[in-house]
Structure formats: structure tokens, C-alpha cells
């Protein structure tokens, strides 16, 4: 094989490699920026889910699809995930709602990836993640004292109803109203009859002497 033939063969191989590498690399049709750090939208407690949000801006000329998810910064399973579409040159806010069932401060990180219309990966020139501190409150319903107070109130109501029923007069089922009145009259003390007396007053009329 001549030197020229070898040169052409090597050149052809290099051209194929370069074309393949270009096809496999991200097209870079769109870049995505995290334009606002993750923030809490609605509060968390250990029995109620809260919501966080992150804003993403598409700085490219083509629309992109952004997939994002939240995890504990220390690692673990995904707490929530979402997908948003961002037109070229626009900013869209993505929200995630999830439950953290232990009270206290928790560090959360939101990761993201973006895809161009042709399926290639869009770039995050300044990072694809943002973190925040979520302060999780303690719900009143998670405290044992709440349930104890409810039990005490119920017991007081039951005791009050029982005492009222116990002190209520017993009425026989077959007793009529007339019989009840007769029984009541048996226990009433007799009132002695009052005698009316009329005092006669004598009036003496005197004639006035003229």
C-alpha cells in the first residue's frame, strides 16, 4: 500500500470519528439557567405536605423540557419529581409538593436535566441543582397530649350524662298522666280549710241637733 493510500485511509477514519463524536455530543441548541433558588411556597409540618418551587429560564432559541426532582441533600430516594416545558427565551416556575414526616430542619436539593426538541441534552452552564433549608413544624395532632385531652373531654361528657340519667325521676311505662297526678296529690300536705268570719259592727247614728 502506497503512502498516499495510507494517508487517505487514516484521513477517512479520522473524519468518521469526528462526525460520530459530533453526533453524540449535546447539540447545545438551548441552555437552561436556574434563575431563582429553591424556596418554600407553603409551609411544612410533620403531618402536612408542603410545596417548594424553582424557576428555570431557557436562554436558547429552541424550547426545552426540564425534568426536576427533590431529595434530601444527604441522599436517599426522590421526595417528589416534576416536568415543565419552557419556550425559547422564557422563564417557568416548577413546583414540588411532598411530605417530611419528622419535625426539625432538613436540607433539600433539587436536581434538574433538560432535553432539546430533537432529544439531545440541553446544557446547564451554571449548574443543574439548587438547595434549600426546610423547617418542618410539629403538628398538634402528632402530640400525645392532644389525644389525652380528647379522651378526658369524652369521659367527662359520659360521666355527666350518666349522672343526669341517674338522678332523673323514674316513670313507669304504663303510668298515665292522671295516675301520676293522683300519686303527686297523695304526698301533698292537706291545707286546713279557712273559715270566713264577719265582724258585725254596730253603727250608732246620731242626729245632729239643729
DRENDO-1510 file (C-alpha; in Angstrom, 1 decimal, always signed):
<recs>
REC; n; res; u; v; w
REC; 1; UNK; +0.0; +0.0; +0.0 .
REC; 2; UNK; +1.4; +3.4; -1.0 .
REC; 3; UNK; +1.9; +6.2; +1.3 .
REC; 4; UNK; -0.8; +8.2; -0.3 .
REC; 5; UNK; -3.3; +5.3; +0.1 .
REC; 6; UNK; -2.4; +5.1; +3.8 .
REC; 7; UNK; -2.8; +8.8; +4.3 .
REC; 8; UNK; -6.3; +8.7; +2.7 .
REC; 9; UNK; -7.3; +5.8; +4.8 .
REC; 10; UNK; -6.2; +7.5; +8.0 .
REC; 11; UNK; -8.0; +10.7; +7.0 .
REC; 12; UNK; -11.2; +8.8; +6.3 .
REC; 13; UNK; -11.1; +7.1; +9.7 .
REC; 14; UNK; -10.5; +10.4; +11.5 .
REC; 15; UNK; -13.4; +12.0; +9.6 .
REC; 16; UNK; -15.7; +9.2; +10.6 .
REC; 17; UNK; -14.6; +9.5; +14.3 .
REC; 18; UNK; -15.2; +13.3; +14.3 .
REC; 19; UNK; -18.6; +13.0; +12.7 .
REC; 20; UNK; -19.6; +10.3; +15.3 .
REC; 21; UNK; -18.4; +12.4; +18.2 .
REC; 22; UNK; -20.2; +15.4; +16.9 .
REC; 23; UNK; -23.4; +13.5; +16.6 .
REC; 24; UNK; -23.1; +12.1; +20.1 .
REC; 25; UNK; -22.3; +15.4; +21.8 .
REC; 26; UNK; -25.1; +17.6; +23.1 .
REC; 27; UNK; -26.3; +19.9; +20.4 .
REC; 28; UNK; -26.4; +22.9; +22.7 .
REC; 29; UNK; -29.5; +24.3; +20.9 .
REC; 30; UNK; -30.7; +25.6; +24.3 .
REC; 31; UNK; -29.1; +26.5; +27.6 .
REC; 32; UNK; -31.0; +26.5; +30.8 .
REC; 33; UNK; -30.4; +28.7; +33.8 .
REC; 34; UNK; -31.7; +28.4; +37.3 .
REC; 35; UNK; -33.0; +31.9; +37.7 .
REC; 36; UNK; -34.2; +31.6; +41.3 .
REC; 37; UNK; -33.1; +29.4; +44.1 .
REC; 38; UNK; -35.4; +26.8; +45.5 .
REC; 39; UNK; -37.8; +28.3; +48.1 .
REC; 40; UNK; -40.7; +27.2; +50.2 .
REC; 41; UNK; -44.1; +28.2; +48.9 .
REC; 42; UNK; -46.3; +26.6; +51.5 .
REC; 43; UNK; -45.3; +25.5; +55.0 .
REC; 44; UNK; -44.4; +22.0; +56.1 .
REC; 45; UNK; -45.3; +20.2; +59.3 .
REC; 46; UNK; -44.7; +16.5; +60.1 .
REC; 47; UNK; -48.3; +15.6; +59.1 .
REC; 48; UNK; -48.9; +18.0; +56.2 .
REC; 49; UNK; -47.2; +18.2; +52.9 .
REC; 50; UNK; -45.5; +21.4; +51.8 .
REC; 51; UNK; -44.5; +22.9; +48.5 .
REC; 52; UNK; -41.2; +24.3; +47.2 .
REC; 53; UNK; -40.6; +26.0; +43.8 .
REC; 54; UNK; -37.6; +26.6; +41.5 .
REC; 55; UNK; -37.6; +28.9; +38.4 .
REC; 56; UNK; -35.8; +27.9; +35.2 .
REC; 57; UNK; -35.0; +30.1; +32.2 .
REC; 58; UNK; -34.5; +28.9; +28.7 .
REC; 59; UNK; -31.7; +31.1; +27.2 .
REC; 60; UNK; -31.6; +29.3; +23.8 .
REC; 61; UNK; -33.6; +29.6; +20.6 .
REC; 62; UNK; -35.5; +26.3; +20.9 .
REC; 63; UNK; -38.0; +25.1; +23.5 .
REC; 64; UNK; -36.7; +22.7; +26.1 .
REC; 65; UNK; -38.3; +20.2; +28.5 .
REC; 66; UNK; -36.9; +20.3; +32.1 .
REC; 67; UNK; -37.3; +17.3; +34.4 .
REC; 68; UNK; -36.5; +18.1; +38.1 .
REC; 69; UNK; -36.8; +16.3; +41.4 .
REC; 70; UNK; -36.1; +16.8; +45.1 .
REC; 71; UNK; -34.1; +14.6; +47.5 .
REC; 72; UNK; -32.5; +15.1; +50.9 .
REC; 73; UNK; -29.1; +16.7; +50.4 .
REC; 74; UNK; -27.6; +13.8; +52.3 .
REC; 75; UNK; -29.1; +11.3; +49.8 .
REC; 76; UNK; -31.9; +8.9; +49.6 .
REC; 77; UNK; -35.0; +8.4; +47.4 .
REC; 78; UNK; -36.7; +11.1; +45.5 .
REC; 79; UNK; -39.2; +13.0; +47.6 .
REC; 80; UNK; -41.1; +14.4; +44.5 .
REC; 81; UNK; -40.5; +15.0; +40.8 .
REC; 82; UNK; -41.9; +17.1; +38.0 .
REC; 83; UNK; -41.7; +18.1; +34.4 .
REC; 84; UNK; -42.1; +21.5; +32.7 .
REC; 85; UNK; -41.8; +22.8; +29.2 .
REC; 86; UNK; -40.1; +26.1; +28.6 .
REC; 87; UNK; -40.4; +28.1; +25.4 .
REC; 88; UNK; -37.4; +29.8; +24.0 .
REC; 89; UNK; -36.3; +32.9; +26.0 .
REC; 90; UNK; -38.9; +32.4; +28.7 .
REC; 91; UNK; -38.9; +31.6; +32.4 .
REC; 92; UNK; -41.1; +29.0; +34.0 .
REC; 93; UNK; -41.6; +28.1; +37.7 .
REC; 94; UNK; -41.7; +24.4; +38.7 .
REC; 95; UNK; -43.2; +23.3; +42.0 .
REC; 96; UNK; -42.9; +20.1; +44.0 .
REC; 97; UNK; -45.1; +19.0; +46.8 .
REC; 98; UNK; -44.1; +16.3; +49.3 .
REC; 99; UNK; -44.3; +15.3; +53.0 .
REC; 100; UNK; -41.4; +15.3; +55.5 .
REC; 101; UNK; -42.7; +13.3; +58.5 .
REC; 102; UNK; -40.1; +14.4; +61.0 .
REC; 103; UNK; -40.1; +17.8; +62.6 .
REC; 104; UNK; -36.9; +20.0; +62.5 .
REC; 105; UNK; -34.6; +21.4; +59.9 .
REC; 106; UNK; -33.9; +19.4; +56.7 .
REC; 107; UNK; -31.6; +20.3; +53.8 .
REC; 108; UNK; -33.2; +19.6; +50.4 .
REC; 109; UNK; -31.6; +19.6; +47.0 .
REC; 110; UNK; -33.4; +20.0; +43.7 .
REC; 111; UNK; -31.7; +18.4; +40.6 .
REC; 112; UNK; -32.7; +19.1; +37.0 .
REC; 113; UNK; -32.0; +17.9; +33.5 .
REC; 114; UNK; -33.2; +19.4; +30.2 .
REC; 115; UNK; -33.9; +18.0; +26.7 .
REC; 116; UNK; -34.0; +19.7; +23.3 .
REC; 117; UNK; -36.8; +19.0; +20.8 .
REC; 118; UNK; -34.5; +16.5; +18.9 .
REC; 119; UNK; -34.0; +14.5; +22.1 .
REC; 120; UNK; -30.4; +15.8; +22.8 .
REC; 121; UNK; -29.4; +17.1; +26.2 .
REC; 122; UNK; -29.6; +20.8; +26.8 .
REC; 123; UNK; -26.9; +22.4; +28.9 .
REC; 124; UNK; -26.9; +24.0; +32.4 .
REC; 125; UNK; -23.8; +26.2; +32.1 .
REC; 126; UNK; -24.0; +27.4; +35.7 .
REC; 127; UNK; -25.1; +24.2; +37.5 .
REC; 128; UNK; -28.1; +21.9; +37.4 .
REC; 129; UNK; -29.0; +21.9; +41.1 .
REC; 130; UNK; -30.1; +24.2; +44.0 .
REC; 131; UNK; -30.5; +23.6; +47.7 .
REC; 132; UNK; -32.6; +25.0; +50.5 .
REC; 133; UNK; -33.3; +24.5; +54.2 .
REC; 134; UNK; -36.8; +23.4; +55.0 .
REC; 135; UNK; -38.0; +24.0; +58.6 .
REC; 136; UNK; -40.7; +21.3; +59.4 .
REC; 137; UNK; -43.0; +22.2; +62.2 .
REC; 138; UNK; -44.7; +19.8; +64.6 .
REC; 139; UNK; -48.4; +19.3; +64.1 .
REC; 140; UNK; -50.7; +19.4; +67.2 .
REC; 141; UNK; -52.2; +16.0; +66.0 .
REC; 142; UNK; -48.8; +14.4; +66.4 .
REC; 143; UNK; -48.6; +15.2; +70.1 .
REC; 144; UNK; -49.9; +12.5; +72.6 .
REC; 145; UNK; -51.2; +15.3; +74.9 .
REC; 146; UNK; -53.8; +16.2; +72.2 .
REC; 147; UNK; -55.3; +12.7; +72.2 .
REC; 148; UNK; -55.2; +12.6; +76.0 .
REC; 149; UNK; -57.2; +15.9; +76.2 .
REC; 150; UNK; -59.8; +14.5; +73.8 .
REC; 151; UNK; -60.1; +11.3; +75.9 .
REC; 152; UNK; -60.6; +13.4; +79.1 .
REC; 153; UNK; -63.3; +15.5; +77.5 .
REC; 154; UNK; -65.2; +12.4; +76.2 .
REC; 155; UNK; -65.0; +10.8; +79.7 .
REC; 156; UNK; -66.4; +14.0; +81.3 .
REC; 157; UNK; -69.3; +14.1; +78.9 .
REC; 158; UNK; -70.1; +10.4; +79.5 .
REC; 159; UNK; -70.0; +10.9; +83.3 .
REC; 160; UNK; -72.2; +14.0; +83.1 .
REC; 161; UNK; -74.8; +12.1; +81.0 .
REC; 162; UNK; -74.7; +9.1; +83.4 .
REC; 163; UNK; -75.2; +11.3; +86.5 .
REC; 164; UNK; -78.1; +13.1; +84.9 .
REC; 165; UNK; -79.8; +9.9; +83.9 .
REC; 166; UNK; -79.2; +8.5; +87.4 .
REC; 167; UNK; -80.8; +11.5; +89.2 .
REC; 168; UNK; -83.8; +11.7; +86.8 .
REC; 169; UNK; -87.2; +10.6; +88.3 .
REC; 170; UNK; -88.2; +7.1; +87.2 .
REC; 171; UNK; -91.5; +6.9; +85.3 .
REC; 172; UNK; -93.3; +3.7; +84.9 .
REC; 173; UNK; -94.1; +2.8; +81.4 .
REC; 174; UNK; -97.8; +2.1; +81.9 .
REC; 175; UNK; -98.5; +5.1; +84.2 .
REC; 176; UNK; -100.9; +7.5; +82.8 .
REC; 177; UNK; -100.9; +11.2; +83.3 .
REC; 178; UNK; -103.9; +11.1; +85.5 .
REC; 179; UNK; -102.3; +8.4; +87.7 .
REC; 180; UNK; -99.2; +10.5; +88.0 .
REC; 181; UNK; -101.2; +13.5; +89.2 .
REC; 182; UNK; -103.1; +11.3; +91.8 .
REC; 183; UNK; -99.7; +10.0; +93.1 .
REC; 184; UNK; -98.4; +13.5; +93.4 .
REC; 185; UNK; -101.6; +14.6; +95.4 .
REC; 186; UNK; -101.0; +11.8; +97.9 .
REC; 187; UNK; -97.8; +13.4; +99.0 .
REC; 188; UNK; -99.1; +16.9; +99.2 .
REC; 189; UNK; -99.9; +18.1; +102.8 .
REC; 190; UNK; -103.5; +18.9; +103.4 .
REC; 191; UNK; -104.2; +22.6; +103.8 .
REC; 192; UNK; -106.8; +23.3; +106.5 .
REC; 193; UNK; -109.9; +25.0; +105.2 .
REC; 194; UNK; -110.1; +28.6; +106.1 .
REC; 195; UNK; -113.4; +29.8; +107.8 .
REC; 196; UNK; -114.6; +33.2; +106.9 .
REC; 197; UNK; -115.8; +35.3; +109.9 .
REC; 198; UNK; -117.7; +38.5; +109.6 .
REC; 199; UNK; -117.5; +41.0; +112.3 .
REC; 200; UNK; -120.6; +43.0; +112.7 .
REC; 201; UNK; -120.1; +46.5; +113.5 .
REC; 202; UNK; -122.8; +48.5; +115.0 .
REC; 203; UNK; -123.1; +52.0; +113.9 .
REC; 204; UNK; -124.9; +54.5; +116.0 .
REC; 205; UNK; -126.3; +57.3; +114.1 .
REC; 206; UNK; -126.7; +60.4; +116.0 .
REC; 207; UNK; -128.9; +63.1; +114.8 .
REC; 208; UNK; -127.4; +66.4; +114.7 .
REC; 209; UNK; -129.4; +68.8; +116.8 .
REC; 210; UNK; -130.3; +71.7; +114.8 .
</recs>
